[in-house]
Amino acid sequence: MQVFVTGGTGLIGTAVVAELFGNGHTVLALARSDASAQAAEAAGAKPLRGGLADLDVVRAGAAQADGVIHLAFSNDFSSADALARGIAEETAALATLGEELAGSDRPLVTVSGTPHAPGRAATEADPLPLDGPVGGRGRAVMAVLDLASRGVRSSAVRLPRTVHNDGKGGFAGLLTDIARQTKVSGYAGDGRQRWPAVHAFDAAALFRLALENAPAGSAWHAVADEGDAVRDIAAVIGRRLGLPVQSVSPDTYGALGPIFATDQPASSAYTRKELGWTPTHPRLLDDLEHIQP
């Protein structure tokens, strides 16, 4: 099928586009810059110039497609206001995609994070948070899943705190960036809080499976590592960068501080059983060995 992909040139999107091509699909990729358009073309995709805020372009992309995978997000976590603006932009784009696909029975696969389930690993049956720093994203995803009642085969792939490739990406990547800036490989609290993780190539396989097979209104977990202790993640980062490893204030992480300090493991047992998804790529702690000093 022809698949319209937003965010197709990022770390996850690049893997998704390759996965789609490798399984007989073609790709129309939203490209917000000349560089993104060139990257999309180099990957074999047809670029469609525009960003998430260009709602007419977003609508046109969905109109040309047999299915949609939404991955784009501003990824500006510098402040609560910046995060809120990114969520508002994404919410409007998802609503536009839903309006275009309504009544067509075409698939729309969106993205969210795995939820927090106090005292245990979160499962696919657990609800997304609808308040707090990322509550707006949860509400937008629930609206997408509700499109099942309007003739859209909607589904959500819930990504863990770190989607990685070659030592880069996700919350672990943010820890690495902050460590380079502060000269300390830090973690919030005692560092025993756990973050789930997945390799980008394994996540890409799940997006493709959801596009092809997921029932309307369903949610899936792209989780390979159920939960690595953050202090273990910081220890690898510190060793690779030659920096001290120690606890730091959650304020170090700005708007994401409360999330960084929370224990939030997640399971993917249901996803593996129902969609036949089997992660095969390196786990996070092994992949972080690729960090360059």
N, C-alpha and C positions, 0 to 999 in steps of 0.2 A: 504494500500500500504506500501511497505518498503521505509522509508524516510531516506536519508542521511542528518544528521544534523551536521553543524560545530558550535562550541561554545555551545555544548549541556549540559555542566556542570556548566555554569555561572548562574547568577541570572535569566536572561530571559530564557536561554536554558533549565534549569531544569524545569521551568514551561511549556515550549513548549513540552519537552519530555513527561511529565506527561499528557498534553492535548492530544498528539498524541495517547499514549497508551489508554487513556480513551475513545477514539473514534475509536478503532479497527485497528490502524496502528502499524507497528513495526518500530524500529529505529536502524540505524547504525550510531554511533556517533564518530566523529573525536576526538581523545584523544591525547594531546601532552605530557602527563606525566603519570607515573604510578598512581598517585593520581587521575588524570582525568579518566583514564581507569577504576579504581576501582569504582569511583563514577558513571560512566556510567553503569557499570555492576550492581551496587546496585539498579539503577533506572530501570533495566530491558532491557537496550539497549546493543547491541553488539558493543564493542569498536573497532575502527580502529586506530592503533597507528600512530601518525604523527601530524604535525602542518600545518598551512596555507602555510608556505614556502615550504613544501614537496609536490610539484606539482604532482608528480607521484602518491602519496597517495591520494591526493584530486581527481585526475582523476579516480583512482580505486574506490573510494567511490561512485562517481556519476555513474560509470558504473554498479554498483551493485544495484542501487536504481530505484524505480519507480518515485521518486520525490526528490527534494533537498530543504532544508531550510538553508540558510546561516546566521549565527549570529556572528561568531568569529571575533574578532578585538583585536589588541594588548592592547588597552586601556592605552597606555603610553602617558600621556599628559604633561610630565615633561618639554618638550621644543618643539619648532616648528620643529626641526629636527627629534625628536622622533615621533611626530605626522605624519610627512611626510613619515617616514619609515613604519609606520603602514599602512598608506593609500596605499603605493606602494605594500606592501605585500598582502593586501586585493585585490587590483586591479588585480594582477597577478593570484590570486586564482580564482577570479570571471571569468576571461577570460578563465582559464582552465576548469572550470565547464561548461561555455557556449560552448566551443569546444566539450566537451564530449556529451552534451545533444542536440546539433544541429541536427535538422531533426527528432527528436524522439517524439515531441509533449508532452514531459514530463514537469511537472511544476518545475520551479526554483523560489523560493521566497527569495528575498534578503532584506536587511534592510538599512534604511537611517534615517536621522533626518527630522523633519518637517521644511519646509522653512520659511523664514522671509518675511512677506508682510507688508510693512510700513503702519501704521495707521489702520490696521484691522487684523482679525484673518485669518491666511493662510488656504487655502482649498486644496483639492486634485488636483485641476486644476493648482495650482501655481507651477512654475518650481523650481527645486533645484538650489542652488547657485553653479556656476561652477568655481568660483575663491574664494579667501580668504583662511582662515585656513583650511577649510574642503571642498574646491572646488574639490579636487581630488576624494573625496568620491562621490560627486554629479556626476562627469563625469563617474565614474565606474558604478554607478547605472543606468545612462542613457544608457550606453553600454549594460547592462543587459536587460533593457526594449526593446532595439532595436533588441534583439534576437528573438522577436516575428516574425520578418520577415524571420527568419532562422529555423522556426519549433520548437521553445521553448515556452512553456506557461509561460512566465516570468512575474513576478509581484514584486512590492516593498511595504513593510510595512514601513511606515514612523513613527518612534518612537518620542515621545516628549522628552523634555530636561530631564525629570525624569521618569524612569521606576522603580517602587518601590515595595518593599515587606517587611513588618515587620520593617518599618522605615529605610530601607537601599536601596541604589542603585541610579544611575543617578546623575544628577547635584546637587540635594539636598543632596545626599550622599557625594559628593565632598565638599559641603559647611560644612557638619558635620565634615568631616575629617580635613579640614583646620581650623575649629573652635577649634577642640581639640588641634591642633598644635600651633595655635597663641593665644589661650585663649580669642578670640573675635569671636562672631557670626556675621560675616560681610556680607555686600551686596555692590555691586557696585553702585555708583551714589546715587540717592535718593531712590532706592529700589522699585520704582513703576513699573519697567519693569516686564512683566508677562511671566511666563514659563508654558507651558502645561505639563500635567502629566498623567500617567496611571499606574494601578496596574499590576504587572508582569503576574498574572493569566489572567487578561482581555486581555493583549497584546498577550498572548499565544493562546487564543481562536481565535484572528484575524489571526494569522499566520496559524492556522489550516484551517480556512475558506478560506484564500487566496490559500493555497495549493490545497484544494478540488475544489474551484469554481471560482477563479479569472480569468477573461479573459486575454489573452496574451497582454502584454504591459501596464498593469494597475497599478495605484498607490493608496494606501489606507492609511488612518490616524488612528493610534491607540491612539486616544486622548479621555480620559475620562474627565479630568479637562481642560477646554479651556485655562485658564491662571490664575495661582496664583501669586500675587505680591511677588517678591523675599524678600522684607522686612517682609512679613507675614511668609514666610518660615523660614527666619533667626530668627524671633521672637520665633517660636516654638522650633527651635534648641537651641537658647540661654536659653530659659526657662528649657528645658529638661537637658541641660548641666550645668546650673547655671552660665552662662557667660553673659557679657554685649553684647548688640546688637547695632551695629553702622555701618555707611558707611565706606568702606575701598577703597583703590586704586584698579582699575581694574588690575594693575600689580600683585596684590596678587594672581591672578588666572593664571599667566603665559600665555601660548599660547591661552588659552580659554578666556582671559580677554575681548576681543572685543565681544565675544558671550555672556558672562555673563552680560555684560552691556546693551544688546539689548532687547527691548520689542518685544516678539515673540509669541503671542498667536496663537492658531491653532484650527480649527474646524474639526469635524468628521461627520458632518451631512450626507454627501454623502455616506460615508462608512457604517454608520448605516442603511441607507435606502436600499442600493444596496446589501449589504452582510448580512443584518440582524444581525449585531453585536450590542450587548447590554452590556455595562460594568455593573458589579454587585458588584465589590469588593470595599473596602474602598478608599476614596479619599485621596490625598496626605497629606493634613494638619491633617487629622485624623490618617493616618498611621504613621506620624512622632512622634506621641505620644508614639510609641514603642521604641524610641531612649533611650538607657540606659546611665545614667550619667557616 
